[in-house]
């Protein structure tokens, strides 16, 4: 049986009096190229069959691409609201990856708030200093909270699709396969061809002044 994240933190939030709980997580924070993405999901916590409906929803990094694709539409269908936000490579270079990740999370939350208004957030651990809503940041939250896990899958699947599109624009780097992460083929392409417009120039090795800029 596939691993499924728990609802214990959601139930603890409900016990504290919160009623609309959103899980938020990111994808692509450590990549060399492309945007950082964030997903936000509000699940119907009053449904007793929710764990069965979302069986297999877990930390997206521990799931295969096929498993993520198989469940992402179910997440969207079951959720009361969901949204995806992004921060571009130039934003990451300008304000830093942590702030850019929080920006992407805020944009995902803005999409959710067009449908419902969360009063409590569950986050995979990140220092979001400007956040004013009540929240709980959990280390390895995407394996502990079903809401965060659902958000992590949504962010990962969406970002992967963006990187596949970028692969058509910049085929040299193998973005469809590596999703912008620093694998050997990507590193070799940087040495041979330099960077492209979606590389994060503040990240190593792109910050190497000897690399040509396309």
Secondary structure, DSSP 8 states (H G I E B T S, - for coil): -------HHHHHHHHTT---EEEEEEE-TT-SBS-EEEEEEE--TT-TTHHHHTTT---GGGS-HHHHHHHHHHHHHH-SEEEEEEE-HHHHHHH-HHHHHHHHHHHHHHHHTTT---SEEEEES---TT--S-EEEETTHHHH-HHHHHHHHHHHHHHHHHHHHHHHH-GGG-HHHHTT---HHHHHHHHHH-B-TTB-TTSTTTT-TTS-B-
